[in-house]
Structure formats: structure tokens, C-alpha cells
Amino acid sequence: MFKKTVVVLVCLILGFLLFNTAVSKAQEGELTKVKSEAIELDMTSFFIPCEDPDDPDCVAYPDNTAHPVPGSLDHEIELNNIGFPPSTDVYIVGCINTPNGTACTTGEKKLDKMLNDLPGGDMMSQDPTHEFKALTNPAKTDVSGNLKVIVRSYTPQVTHHSFNAYLVTEQDLQPTSIGIGPSVTPEESLHLQTFTHTTPAPSPVQVSPRKVHRRFKDLDPKGRTFDIVSLEPIAGVETTLLDSYRNLFKYKKIINPQLVQENGEFNFWVPNGIYYLQFAKLPETHNWPVEMDKVHENYSLAYYCDPDVKDSENMTVPLYYEQFSIIEFNKLVHCDVPLDPGNNPPIRTPVKTLNYGLEKNKIEEEYNFTGKVTHPLTKIQLVGQNTQKIVKETEADKLGFWQTTLSADSYPLDEKGLPDKIVLRYIKKDLTAKNTFEPVGGMVFEPLLSYVEGYAYDENNNIIANAKVGIKQKNNDNVVYLTKANSKGYFKIGSQYLPSYPYDLIFTPEEGDSSSELVSSSQFLARNKEYLTTKKLNLVATENKDVPLAISTTASFTGLKNKNLASSSDSIAKPTDEVLEPKKQQAGMATGLVLILIVMVAISGLLIYFFKRKTPTSLPPNSL
């Protein structure tokens, strides 16, 4: 009897220990896949044919190597970086500036969706004008953690290009962790495409800050139409490209004829050959051809013509003031076109934004502002909206491109010490040196927070208990990260799970039939003013990567419509309860319960076996 009791107790103790282990394991945060932050890729080679054969990075395409797009052997670049995990898949992404901000893509819809379905990092959203393709995607690093990949990145109009890499890593899901505590010269660059860089690194990969091999390249358009008196651009002119016989040139890749942009820019991507230009739909006040001696002498401050444009005597020309031959041979040729107002008033127009971009460099803790304006040599000022303090100044180049960086420590703060909006101010430069122009307002940038901490408030400043909190990258209706506030409305989102590009917050009350509210970063800061100032929190200059991953899935807000929402779709999309449940956590619970059941069955079997072994199958006869 004693032995039976001991065996039963041992089995029960063992079962109890296994039960607790299974429950404990089921309650642990499970590993789930997460997209890393963006990692910059440097440009090391530009393959022939390229924009400028004199560029030392312009080299022949490597032998016995396939092309990203076999039918389009142009705009091909080799990218690289070091410091990755060895023999690891890395997803390659190309980004461009657009009139609505930055748009990034892997060039493949399936890969874009796969990355967008993972929490953290940046959202992929391909601009229809951008053709991007990597030779291999994902690309694999070598045994030393080095990455090299060839890509093709093409846009019909000139804009900034940048290239990033993303890793897919596994991180612990901890849904209950939310607490209540707090090298090219300016002239050379005129022949090179505008390529910028991004430098944030993912939390599991520490890529050291270093000098970037090539930060950007400017690719010239074919030319710009401008007023010979005011030296300002003229928009709306129809430009036609003619072949060597002066007939309309037809080619599948180009729009011909085309209307010039607001900065007077036209652009034709063509194979090698001899071409001519002709113009129509000029302003009624202007004429072309023009007499070169009538062009204001200061034209060369911004306008020029490449030596590949020749007159009838095979001599170079300063501008395209007559129908000259344009010789295309393994480079892009630029030549500006003067238009004569005669005795009419010259054209003068205000400076406008053509495209722009803002990204957070999380390694160097600085903000990269880039853009393109209509007027060459425009002065660009970054100004705090409330303080009106100028925090940075720069100047656009001859083509209107500009870029500048602002350190996180220099980010403008309002009188309460909260991050301010940044306003672009443009001061047009009069190339004729006769006029001084007043500043005009340009883009307004919301604070790009380094991490998020505070309370979810509705538009009436009421706390939303247990609010669903989403991070939505601008110009994209997909949520890049989704979490939940606690019963007091408090939540945190770590730096590593936020986009490198501008984003908004989305608050949805716990009730399923409530509407979502889109909240800008400045609105979030204003509603949390008391909390942030009391805690002395600067959410722009400070990063916080100690906040664990809270939710494993993302949701798609595909039809946002509300007076506080930016989209004009007809329905209000709300995150479903399903996306708020950590699926990996549920899987862990299920695994634990299965393990418990197996343990209990095993114990029962052992007990049954033991008693059967010790009990006779028939009763002994009665003894007298």
C-alpha cells in the first residue's frame, strides 16, 4: 500500500511540474516575424551606358552577369553595404521623391505585400512612374556579411532616388508588457541622377556610421524653357523630339511630344543617335528661335548647353536658341531653350514645390530633407512654425534640387518644449540681380517622432481606454504597426517599429462600431502636452528601443473617411478584433494545452498500468 501511495504521489508531482511548465511556456511571448528598420545601400558603380562617361564610377557592366530587366539596359547601378548577418536574405527597396512625398518598392507586388504584412519598419507603396527591379530580391549576403546587388531604377522625370535594405527578423511578442511609466563637384553632379541615401539600421543589426561612398547623383533633363529677360522658367510649352531626318521620333519608352513641367523641364530617354527639337504652344507673348545676343548675360548662372549639341558648322553652342543637332552617345545631353518675350512683359512666377522627401536617419540621429523646386538657386529655409525661428538654410542647385540635414538636437521646439512643425520658406533668386523677392511658404512637415509615448485622446480631449492604436505611413492606407493602449489609455511604441518616413497615428475605441480617428503627430503632442512637459520627454530628439513588440499583426485601413481622416473613400475601415489578437501567442497557448493533455493522459496510463499489474485477475478461493 505504501509503495502504491509513493508511486501515485510521484506521478502527481511530476504531472504538476509538467503542467506548470506547459502553462508557463504557453504564457511566454512567442517569436514572430518583424521587418527591420531601413539600412542604407551605397552606390558604387554606374554601368555604361551611363549619364556621364567621365564619372569614375561609370564602368562596364560585369561580364557573364544577367540584367535586372533584360530588355532595358539603362539606369543600372550596383549597390552595396557591409555589416549584415552572414549568409542572410536581404530585401532590396528603391525609393523616389514624388509630389506627395517618398514612395518605396521592391519592384514586385508580392514582395511589397509580404513586407507590408509584417509589423515595424517602412511601408512599400510603388509610385506608378517608378520602374524598379533588383537582379535578385531578396539578395543574400556573403559569409562575411557583405552585400552587393545590381538594380535598375528608372523614372521618366528627374527626381531623388534612394536605396534601402530590410531584414526580416524574429522578435518576442509580449502583448501584456505595456506599463504606465513613462565627392562630386557641382558641375559634375549636373550630369548625374539625384540619388539620396538612408541610414537607419534595424535593432538586431548594428551597422556602424561611416562615410557614404556616394550620397546622390543628379540626372539632367533634356533641358528647360526659360524667359531671356527675367531668366525664369516657362511652363506649358509643347516640346517635340525629331529624329536625324527631322521626323517625329517614335520610341516605346517616351511621350513625344510632351508638355514641359512647371519648371520648364522636358526629358526624353532615347538610344544613341542624332536628334533635333521643335517647340509649339509657346506663350502668345513669346517667340523661338531667338537671337543669342538678346539673352540676359547672367543666363549662365543657371542655364547651359552640353558640348554634344552642335551647330551647322559642328561647333558647340551656349543654348538651344536655334534648331541644332543633339548627339546622344552613352550619356544624357542637356540643353536649355531661351524664349523671347519681345516687347511684352517677361514671365515671372512664384516658386513651387515639384517633389519632396523627409526621412529619419536613425544611426546619425538626424533628419534628411530633400526636394526640388521650380526656380534655380532658390534659397530654402527650414523654419519652426510657432517660433518662426530659422533652424537651417540651404540653396537649390541650377536644376532646383536641394537637400539638407537637421540634427535631432537642433529640431525646433515650441514655448512648451514640444517639437514644432517645420515650414519650408522659399526665397526666389533674381538671376538678373534687379529685384529682391520676399519669402513664400512651401511645404509643412509634421514632427517625425523618434518614438511614441503618451495617452490616446479623442478630438474632445477625452482619454480612450483600451484604444486600438495604429501607425499609418503617409500616402499609404496600410497600418505598419498596431498595438493597444491600457485601461488608462496609455501606450508606447518603440523606435525600431516606426517608419523612417512621415506617419500619422490612428485611434480606434475598443467598441467595434466606433469610427477611427487619424491623428497627426502635432495633434498627439498637443493633446499630451501636460504629460510630456511634466515628464520632460522630447519624442523627436530621444530614441527608445526598450519597448517590446506588442502586437504581431497589422491591419489595412483601406477606406478611411472621417472629418479627422485624410482619405476621401466612402467607408470607415476599422481594425478587426482578429488583428488585435497575437496569433503566435494563441498558437503558444494551444501548444501548451496540448502538452498538458498529453501529460495527463500519460499519468492516467501509468496509474492504470500500475494498478492492473498489482491486482489479480480473479479472486482467490475462500479459506476455511
C-alpha positions as CSV (number, residue, x, y, z in Angstrom):
1,M,0.0,0.0,0.0
2,F,2.8,2.4,0.9
3,K,4.5,1.7,-2.5
4,K,1.3,2.5,-4.3
5,T,0.9,5.7,-2.5
6,V,4.5,6.8,-3.3
7,V,4.1,6.0,-7.0
8,V,0.8,8.0,-7.1
9,L,2.5,10.9,-5.3
10,V,5.5,10.9,-7.7
11,C,3.2,10.8,-10.7
12,L,1.1,13.7,-9.4
13,I,4.2,15.8,-8.6
14,L,5.6,15.1,-12.0
15,G,2.3,16.0,-13.6
16,F,2.1,19.2,-11.6
17,L,5.6,20.3,-12.6
18,L,4.9,19.5,-16.3
19,F,1.6,21.3,-16.1
20,N,3.2,24.4,-14.7
21,T,6.0,24.3,-17.3
22,A,3.4,24.0,-20.1
23,V,1.3,26.8,-18.8
24,S,4.4,29.0,-18.3
25,K,5.5,28.2,-21.8
26,A,2.1,29.0,-23.2
27,Q,2.1,32.3,-21.4
28,E,5.5,33.4,-22.7
29,G,5.8,35.7,-25.7
30,E,6.2,33.7,-28.8
31,L,8.7,34.6,-31.6
32,T,7.1,36.4,-34.5
33,K,8.5,37.9,-37.7
34,V,9.2,41.6,-37.8
35,K,10.5,43.9,-40.6
36,S,13.7,45.7,-39.7
37,E,14.3,49.4,-40.0
38,A,15.8,50.6,-43.2
39,I,19.5,50.1,-43.9
40,E,21.2,52.4,-46.4
41,L,22.8,51.0,-49.6
42,D,25.7,52.8,-51.2
43,M,26.1,53.2,-54.9
44,T,29.4,52.0,-56.1
45,S,29.1,51.5,-59.9
46,F,27.1,53.1,-62.7
47,F,27.1,51.0,-65.8
48,I,27.7,52.1,-69.3
49,P,25.8,53.5,-71.0
50,C,25.5,56.0,-68.1
51,E,24.8,59.6,-67.7
52,D,28.4,60.8,-67.6
53,P,31.2,58.7,-69.0
54,D,33.7,60.9,-67.2
55,D,32.4,59.8,-63.8
56,P,34.9,57.4,-62.3
57,D,32.1,55.2,-61.1
58,C,30.9,54.8,-64.6
59,V,32.1,51.3,-65.5
60,A,31.3,48.5,-68.0
61,Y,28.7,46.0,-67.0
62,P,30.3,42.9,-65.5
63,D,30.7,40.0,-67.9
64,N,28.5,36.9,-67.7
65,T,26.0,38.8,-65.5
66,A,22.3,38.9,-66.1
67,H,20.5,42.3,-66.2
68,P,17.6,43.2,-63.8
69,V,15.4,44.0,-66.8
70,P,16.9,42.2,-69.9
71,G,15.0,44.5,-72.3
72,S,16.1,47.8,-70.6
73,L,19.8,48.1,-70.2
74,D,19.8,51.6,-68.6
75,H,19.7,53.2,-65.2
76,E,21.6,50.2,-63.8
77,I,23.5,50.6,-60.6
78,E,25.5,48.4,-58.2
79,L,24.6,48.8,-54.6
80,N,26.5,47.5,-51.5
81,N,26.8,47.7,-47.8
82,I,28.6,45.8,-45.0
83,G,27.8,44.6,-41.5
84,F,24.8,42.4,-42.2
85,P,24.5,38.9,-40.7
86,P,26.4,36.4,-42.9
87,S,24.5,34.3,-45.5
88,T,21.2,36.1,-44.8
89,D,18.4,37.1,-47.1
90,V,18.1,40.9,-47.5
91,Y,15.2,42.6,-49.3
92,I,16.2,45.4,-51.6
93,V,14.0,48.5,-52.0
94,G,14.1,51.6,-54.2
95,C,12.6,54.9,-53.2
96,I,11.8,58.1,-55.0
97,N,10.6,61.6,-54.1
98,T,7.1,62.4,-55.5
99,P,4.8,65.4,-55.3
100,N,3.2,63.6,-52.3
101,G,6.3,62.5,-50.5
102,T,8.5,59.5,-50.7
103,A,7.4,56.2,-52.3
104,C,9.3,52.9,-51.9
105,T,9.0,49.5,-53.5
106,T,10.8,46.2,-54.0
107,G,9.5,46.3,-57.6
108,E,7.5,43.2,-57.0
109,K,3.9,43.3,-55.7
110,K,4.2,40.0,-53.8
111,L,7.3,41.1,-52.0
112,D,5.8,44.5,-51.2
113,K,2.8,42.8,-49.7
114,M,4.9,40.4,-47.8
115,L,6.9,43.2,-46.2
116,N,3.8,45.3,-45.6
117,D,2.2,42.4,-43.8
118,L,5.0,42.4,-41.2
119,P,4.9,44.9,-38.3
120,G,7.6,47.6,-38.0
121,G,9.8,49.5,-40.4
122,D,8.6,51.2,-43.6
123,M,5.6,50.6,-45.9
124,M,6.1,49.7,-49.5
125,S,4.0,51.8,-51.9
126,Q,5.2,51.9,-55.5
127,D,4.7,55.1,-57.5
128,P,3.3,54.3,-61.0
129,T,6.1,56.3,-62.6
130,H,8.9,54.3,-60.9
131,E,10.3,51.2,-62.5
132,F,12.5,49.4,-60.0
133,K,14.0,45.9,-60.2
134,A,16.8,44.2,-58.3
135,L,18.8,41.4,-60.1
136,T,18.0,39.2,-57.1
137,N,15.4,40.0,-54.4
138,P,15.9,39.1,-51.7
139,A,19.7,39.2,-52.2
140,K,21.9,37.1,-49.9
141,T,24.9,38.4,-48.0
142,D,28.2,36.6,-48.2
143,V,29.9,34.7,-45.4
144,S,31.4,38.0,-44.1
145,G,28.0,39.8,-44.1
146,N,28.7,41.9,-47.2
147,L,26.0,42.7,-49.7
148,K,26.3,43.5,-53.4
149,V,23.4,43.7,-55.7
150,I,22.6,45.3,-59.1
151,V,19.4,47.2,-59.6
152,R,17.6,49.2,-62.3
153,S,15.8,52.4,-61.1
154,Y,14.1,54.5,-63.7
155,T,11.6,57.4,-63.7
156,P,10.5,59.3,-66.8
157,Q,11.1,62.6,-64.9
158,V,14.0,63.5,-62.8
159,T,13.7,63.0,-59.0
160,H,15.6,61.9,-56.0
161,H,16.3,58.1,-55.8
162,S,17.4,56.3,-52.7
163,F,18.0,52.6,-51.9
164,N,17.4,50.7,-48.7
165,A,17.7,47.1,-47.4
166,Y,15.4,45.4,-45.0
167,L,15.9,42.2,-42.9
168,V,13.1,40.0,-41.6
169,T,13.9,39.0,-38.1
170,E,12.1,37.2,-35.2
171,Q,11.3,39.0,-32.0
172,D,9.4,38.2,-28.8
173,L,5.8,39.1,-28.8
174,Q,4.8,40.5,-25.4
175,P,1.3,41.7,-25.6
176,T,0.9,42.4,-21.9
177,S,4.1,44.5,-21.5
178,I,2.5,48.0,-21.7
179,G,3.2,49.8,-18.4
180,I,2.1,53.1,-17.0
181,G,5.6,54.6,-16.6
182,P,6.9,56.8,-18.6
183,S,32.8,63.8,-53.5
184,V,31.3,65.1,-56.7
185,T,31.8,68.7,-57.9
186,P,28.6,70.8,-58.6
187,E,29.3,70.8,-62.3
188,E,29.8,67.1,-62.5
189,S,26.7,66.5,-60.5
190,L,24.6,68.2,-63.1
191,H,25.0,65.1,-65.3
192,L,24.1,62.6,-62.6
193,Q,20.8,61.3,-61.2
194,T,19.6,62.6,-57.8
195,F,20.2,59.6,-55.6
196,T,20.0,60.1,-51.8
197,H,20.7,57.6,-49.1
198,T,19.1,56.4,-46.0
199,T,21.0,55.2,-42.9
200,P,18.7,53.7,-40.2
201,A,19.7,50.2,-39.1
202,P,17.4,47.5,-37.6
203,S,17.7,46.7,-33.9
204,P,19.3,43.3,-34.4
205,V,21.9,44.6,-36.9
206,Q,24.3,47.4,-35.8
207,V,25.7,49.0,-38.9
208,S,28.3,51.5,-37.9
209,P,28.0,55.1,-39.1
210,R,30.6,55.7,-41.9
211,K,31.3,57.9,-44.8
212,V,28.9,57.2,-47.6
213,H,30.6,56.3,-50.9
214,R,28.1,58.3,-52.9
215,R,25.3,60.2,-51.4
216,F,23.4,61.4,-54.5
217,K,23.6,62.0,-58.3
218,D,21.7,64.5,-60.4
219,L,20.4,63.3,-63.7
220,D,19.8,66.2,-66.1
221,P,16.6,66.6,-68.0
222,K,17.0,67.3,-71.7
223,G,16.5,70.9,-71.0
224,R,14.3,73.8,-69.7
225,T,12.4,76.6,-71.4
226,F,13.1,80.0,-69.9
227,D,12.5,83.7,-70.4
228,I,15.5,85.5,-71.8
229,V,14.6,88.7,-69.9
230,S,13.6,87.5,-66.4
231,L,15.6,84.3,-66.6
232,E,12.7,82.4,-65.0
233,P,11.2,79.1,-66.2
234,I,8.3,79.0,-68.6
235,A,5.7,76.2,-68.3
236,G,3.3,74.6,-70.7
237,V,5.4,74.6,-73.9
238,E,5.0,71.6,-76.1
239,T,8.3,70.0,-77.0
240,T,8.8,67.5,-79.8
241,L,11.8,65.3,-80.4
242,L,12.7,64.7,-84.0
243,D,15.0,62.0,-85.5
244,S,18.1,62.6,-87.7
245,Y,15.7,63.2,-90.7
246,R,13.8,65.7,-88.6
247,N,10.7,63.5,-88.5
248,L,8.8,62.7,-85.3
249,F,10.8,60.2,-83.3
250,K,8.8,57.2,-82.1
251,Y,10.0,55.1,-79.3
252,K,8.0,52.9,-76.8
253,K,9.6,54.4,-73.7
254,I,8.9,58.1,-74.3
255,I,6.0,60.5,-74.6
256,N,6.5,62.6,-77.7
257,P,5.6,65.4,-77.9
258,Q,5.3,66.3,-74.3
259,L,4.4,69.4,-72.3
260,V,7.2,70.9,-70.2
261,Q,6.7,70.9,-66.4
262,E,6.2,73.9,-64.2
263,N,10.0,74.4,-64.1
264,G,10.1,74.4,-67.9
265,E,11.7,70.9,-67.9
266,F,11.4,68.4,-70.7
267,N,13.0,65.0,-70.7
268,F,13.4,62.3,-73.4
269,W,15.1,59.0,-72.7
270,V,16.5,57.8,-76.0
271,P,19.1,55.5,-77.5
272,N,22.2,56.7,-79.2
273,G,21.7,58.8,-82.2
274,I,21.3,62.4,-83.6
275,Y,18.1,64.3,-82.7
276,Y,16.5,67.7,-83.1
277,L,13.9,69.6,-81.1
278,Q,11.0,71.8,-82.1
279,F,8.5,73.7,-80.0
280,A,4.8,74.6,-80.1
281,K,2.2,76.1,-77.8
282,L,4.5,78.9,-76.7
283,P,3.0,81.7,-74.7
284,E,1.4,84.2,-77.1
285,T,3.9,86.8,-75.9
286,H,7.0,84.8,-76.7
287,N,8.9,83.6,-79.7
288,W,11.5,81.0,-80.7
289,P,14.1,80.8,-82.3
290,V,15.8,83.8,-80.6
291,E,18.9,85.9,-81.2
292,M,21.6,84.8,-78.7
293,D,22.8,88.4,-78.1
294,K,19.4,89.3,-76.7
295,V,19.6,86.7,-73.8
296,H,20.4,88.3,-70.5
297,E,24.2,87.9,-69.8
298,N,23.5,86.3,-66.4
299,Y,21.9,83.2,-68.0
300,S,24.9,81.1,-67.4
301,L,24.3,81.2,-63.6
302,A,21.6,78.5,-64.1
303,Y,21.2,77.7,-67.8
304,Y,23.6,75.9,-70.1
305,C,24.1,73.6,-73.0
306,D,26.3,70.5,-73.2
307,P,29.1,70.3,-75.8
308,D,27.2,67.4,-77.5
309,V,24.9,70.0,-79.1
310,K,26.4,71.3,-82.4
311,D,25.5,74.0,-84.9
312,S,25.7,73.5,-88.7
313,E,29.5,74.0,-88.6
314,N,29.9,71.4,-85.9
315,M,30.6,74.0,-83.3
316,T,29.3,73.9,-79.7
317,V,26.5,76.3,-78.8
318,P,25.7,78.1,-75.4
319,L,21.9,77.5,-75.6
320,Y,19.3,75.9,-77.9
321,Y,18.4,79.2,-79.5
322,E,18.0,77.6,-82.9
323,Q,17.3,74.0,-84.2
324,F,20.7,72.4,-83.5
325,S,21.7,68.8,-83.7
326,I,21.8,66.8,-80.4
327,I,24.3,64.0,-80.4
328,E,23.4,61.2,-78.0
329,F,26.2,58.8,-77.3
330,N,26.3,56.9,-74.0
331,K,25.2,59.9,-71.9
332,L,22.3,62.2,-71.4
333,V,22.6,65.6,-73.1
334,H,21.2,68.7,-71.6
335,C,20.5,72.0,-73.4
336,D,18.3,74.8,-72.2
337,V,15.9,76.7,-74.5
338,P,15.5,80.5,-74.4
339,L,12.2,82.1,-75.3
340,D,12.0,85.8,-76.3
341,P,9.1,88.0,-75.0
342,G,10.0,90.7,-77.4
343,N,8.4,94.0,-76.2
344,N,6.0,92.1,-73.9
345,P,6.4,91.8,-70.2
346,P,8.7,89.0,-69.2
347,I,7.2,86.0,-67.3
348,R,7.6,85.9,-63.6
349,T,6.1,83.1,-61.4
350,P,6.3,82.1,-57.8
351,V,8.5,79.3,-56.5
352,K,6.6,76.0,-56.2
353,T,7.4,72.5,-54.9
354,L,7.9,69.8,-57.5
355,N,8.7,66.9,-55.2
356,Y,9.9,66.4,-51.6
357,G,11.0,63.9,-49.1
358,L,11.7,63.6,-45.4
359,E,13.4,60.6,-43.7
360,K,14.9,59.9,-40.3
361,N,18.4,58.7,-40.2
362,K,18.3,56.7,-37.0
363,I,22.0,55.9,-36.8
364,E,23.3,59.5,-37.1
365,E,20.2,60.9,-35.3
366,E,19.4,63.4,-38.0
367,Y,16.6,64.3,-40.3
368,N,17.2,64.4,-44.1
369,F,15.1,66.9,-46.0
370,T,15.2,66.8,-49.8
371,G,13.2,68.3,-52.6
372,K,13.0,70.0,-56.0
373,V,11.6,73.5,-56.7
374,T,10.7,75.2,-59.9
375,H,13.3,78.0,-59.8
376,P,17.1,77.5,-59.8
377,L,19.2,78.7,-57.0
378,T,16.2,79.3,-54.7
379,K,17.1,79.8,-51.0
380,I,15.4,77.2,-48.9
381,Q,14.8,77.9,-45.2
382,L,13.6,75.5,-42.6
383,V,11.5,77.4,-40.1
384,G,9.7,76.5,-36.9
385,Q,6.0,77.2,-37.4
386,N,5.3,78.6,-34.0
387,T,8.6,80.1,-33.1
388,Q,9.3,81.4,-36.7
389,K,13.0,80.6,-35.9
390,I,15.1,79.6,-38.9
391,V,16.8,76.3,-38.0
392,K,18.6,75.6,-41.3
393,E,19.2,77.3,-44.7
394,T,20.4,75.9,-48.0
395,E,20.2,76.7,-51.7
396,A,18.8,74.8,-54.6
397,D,21.2,74.0,-57.4
398,K,20.9,75.0,-61.1
399,L,18.2,72.4,-61.6
400,G,16.2,73.2,-58.5
401,F,17.3,70.2,-56.4
402,W,18.1,70.8,-52.8
403,Q,18.9,68.7,-49.7
404,T,19.9,69.4,-46.1
405,T,20.1,67.6,-42.8
406,L,18.9,68.7,-39.4
407,S,20.3,67.1,-36.2
408,A,17.7,65.8,-33.7
409,D,19.2,68.1,-31.1
410,S,18.6,71.1,-33.4
411,Y,15.0,70.3,-34.1
412,P,12.8,73.3,-33.3
413,L,10.8,73.3,-30.1
414,D,7.8,75.5,-29.2
415,E,7.5,77.5,-26.0
416,K,6.4,74.4,-24.1
417,G,9.4,72.5,-25.2
418,L,7.4,70.3,-27.6
419,P,8.6,69.6,-31.2
420,D,7.3,72.1,-33.6
421,K,6.1,71.7,-37.2
422,I,8.8,72.7,-39.8
423,V,7.8,75.0,-42.6
424,L,9.7,75.4,-45.8
425,R,10.2,79.0,-46.9
426,Y,11.4,79.8,-50.4
427,I,13.2,83.0,-51.4
428,K,13.4,83.3,-55.2
429,K,16.7,84.5,-56.5
430,D,16.6,87.1,-59.3
431,L,19.3,85.9,-61.7
432,T,19.2,89.4,-63.3
433,A,20.2,91.0,-59.9
434,K,17.5,93.6,-60.3
435,N,14.9,92.5,-57.8
436,T,14.7,91.2,-54.3
437,F,11.8,88.8,-53.5
438,E,10.0,88.2,-50.3
439,P,9.9,84.6,-48.8
440,V,6.9,82.5,-49.7
441,G,5.6,79.5,-47.8
442,G,6.2,76.0,-49.1
443,M,5.7,72.5,-47.6
444,V,4.8,72.0,-43.9
445,F,6.3,68.9,-42.2
446,E,4.8,67.3,-39.1
447,P,7.2,66.3,-36.4
448,L,8.7,62.9,-37.3
449,L,8.7,61.3,-33.8
450,S,11.6,59.0,-32.9
451,Y,9.3,57.0,-30.6
452,V,5.8,57.4,-29.3
453,E,4.7,57.6,-25.6
454,G,1.6,59.0,-24.2
455,Y,-2.2,58.7,-24.0
456,A,-4.8,58.1,-26.6
457,Y,-7.2,61.1,-26.6
458,D,-10.2,61.7,-28.9
459,E,-10.9,65.0,-30.5
460,N,-12.7,66.2,-27.4
461,N,-9.6,65.5,-25.3
462,N,-11.2,62.5,-23.6
463,I,-8.9,59.6,-22.9
464,I,-9.8,56.5,-25.0
465,A,-9.4,53.5,-22.6
466,N,-8.1,50.3,-24.3
467,A,-7.8,52.2,-27.6
468,K,-6.5,50.4,-30.7
469,V,-3.5,52.4,-31.8
470,G,-2.2,52.1,-35.4
471,I,0.8,53.8,-37.1
472,K,-0.1,54.7,-40.7
473,Q,2.7,55.9,-43.0
474,K,1.5,58.9,-45.0
475,N,0.4,58.3,-48.6
476,N,-0.4,54.7,-47.7
477,D,-3.6,53.3,-46.1
478,N,-1.9,50.3,-44.6
479,V,-1.0,50.2,-41.0
480,V,2.6,49.5,-40.4
481,Y,2.2,48.8,-36.6
482,L,-0.7,48.0,-34.4
483,T,-0.9,47.9,-30.6
484,K,-3.4,48.6,-27.8
485,A,-3.5,51.2,-25.1
486,N,-4.1,50.0,-21.5
487,S,-7.2,50.7,-19.4
488,K,-5.9,54.2,-18.7
489,G,-5.3,55.0,-22.4
490,Y,-1.5,54.8,-22.1
491,F,0.7,53.2,-24.7
492,K,4.3,53.2,-26.0
493,I,5.7,52.3,-29.4
494,G,9.5,51.7,-29.7
495,S,11.7,53.5,-32.2
496,Q,12.5,50.2,-34.1
497,Y,8.8,49.8,-35.0
498,L,8.3,53.2,-36.5
499,P,8.8,54.2,-40.2
500,S,11.7,56.2,-41.4
501,Y,9.2,58.4,-43.3
502,P,6.3,60.7,-42.1
503,Y,3.4,58.9,-40.5
504,D,0.2,59.5,-38.6
505,L,-1.5,57.7,-35.7
506,I,-4.9,56.1,-35.8
507,F,-7.0,55.7,-32.7
508,T,-10.0,53.4,-32.6
509,P,-12.1,53.0,-29.5
510,E,-12.5,49.4,-28.2
511,E,-16.1,49.3,-29.2
512,G,-16.4,47.6,-32.6
513,D,-18.9,50.1,-34.1
514,S,-16.8,53.2,-33.4
515,S,-15.1,55.3,-36.0
516,S,-11.3,55.6,-36.4
517,E,-9.6,58.9,-36.0
518,L,-6.5,59.9,-37.8
519,V,-4.2,61.9,-35.5
520,S,-1.2,63.8,-36.7
521,S,2.0,63.8,-34.7
522,S,1.5,67.5,-33.8
523,Q,-2.1,66.7,-32.6
524,F,-0.8,63.9,-30.5
525,L,1.8,66.1,-28.9
526,A,-0.7,68.9,-28.2
527,R,-3.1,66.5,-26.5
528,N,-0.3,65.1,-24.4
529,K,1.3,68.4,-23.7
530,E,0.9,68.2,-19.9
531,Y,2.2,64.7,-19.7
532,L,5.2,65.3,-21.9
533,T,6.2,68.6,-20.3
534,T,5.8,67.1,-16.8
535,K,8.0,64.1,-17.8
536,K,10.3,66.4,-19.8
537,L,10.0,64.0,-22.8
538,N,11.4,65.1,-26.2
539,L,9.9,62.5,-28.6
540,V,12.0,63.8,-31.5
541,A,15.5,64.0,-30.0
542,T,15.2,60.8,-28.0
543,E,15.0,57.2,-29.2
544,N,13.6,54.3,-27.1
545,K,14.2,50.8,-28.4
546,D,13.4,49.2,-25.0
547,V,9.7,49.0,-25.8
548,P,9.0,45.4,-26.6
549,L,6.9,44.2,-29.6
550,A,3.3,44.4,-28.5
551,I,1.2,43.1,-31.4
552,S,2.3,40.6,-34.1
553,T,0.0,41.6,-37.0
554,T,-1.0,44.6,-39.0
555,A,-4.3,45.8,-40.3
556,S,-5.3,47.6,-43.5
557,F,-7.3,50.8,-43.2
558,T,-8.4,50.8,-46.8
559,G,-11.3,53.2,-46.8
560,L,-10.7,56.0,-44.2
561,K,-13.3,58.6,-44.1
562,N,-13.9,60.9,-41.2
563,K,-13.5,64.6,-40.6
564,N,-10.2,63.8,-39.0
565,L,-9.1,61.4,-41.7
566,A,-7.1,62.3,-44.8
567,S,-8.7,59.8,-47.3
568,S,-11.9,60.5,-49.2
569,S,-13.1,57.0,-49.5
570,D,-16.7,56.2,-48.8
571,S,-16.4,53.9,-45.8
572,I,-14.6,53.8,-42.5
573,A,-12.3,50.9,-42.1
574,K,-11.6,49.7,-38.6
575,P,-9.1,47.1,-37.4
576,T,-10.9,43.8,-36.7
577,D,-10.6,42.0,-33.4
578,E,-8.7,39.3,-35.2
579,V,-5.7,41.5,-35.9
580,L,-5.6,42.6,-32.3
581,E,-5.1,39.1,-31.1
582,P,-1.5,37.9,-31.2
583,K,-1.8,34.8,-33.3
584,K,1.6,33.5,-32.3
585,Q,0.5,33.9,-28.7
586,Q,-2.7,31.9,-29.4
587,A,-0.6,29.2,-31.0
588,G,1.6,29.1,-27.9
589,M,-1.4,28.6,-25.6
590,A,-2.8,25.9,-27.9
591,T,0.6,24.1,-27.8
592,G,0.7,24.3,-24.0
593,L,-2.8,22.9,-23.6
594,V,-2.0,20.0,-26.0
595,L,1.1,19.3,-23.9
596,I,-0.9,19.4,-20.7
597,L,-3.4,17.0,-22.2
598,I,-0.6,14.6,-23.2
599,V,0.9,14.7,-19.7
600,M,-2.4,14.0,-18.1
601,V,-3.1,11.1,-20.4
602,A,0.4,9.7,-19.7
603,I,-0.1,9.9,-16.0
604,S,-3.5,8.2,-16.2
605,G,-2.0,5.4,-18.3
606,L,0.8,4.9,-15.8
607,L,-1.7,4.7,-12.9
608,I,-3.9,2.2,-14.8
609,Y,-0.9,0.1,-15.7
610,F,0.4,0.1,-12.2
611,F,-2.8,-1.0,-10.6
612,K,-3.5,-3.6,-13.2
613,R,-0.1,-5.1,-12.6
614,K,-0.6,-5.3,-8.9
615,T,-4.3,-6.6,-8.9
616,P,-5.0,-10.3,-9.6
617,T,-7.3,-11.0,-12.5
618,S,-9.5,-13.4,-10.3
619,L,-10.3,-13.7,-6.6
620,P,-8.6,-16.5,-4.6
621,P,-10.9,-19.2,-3.2
622,N,-12.2,-18.7,0.3
623,S,-10.1,-20.2,3.0
624,L,-11.8,-22.1,5.8
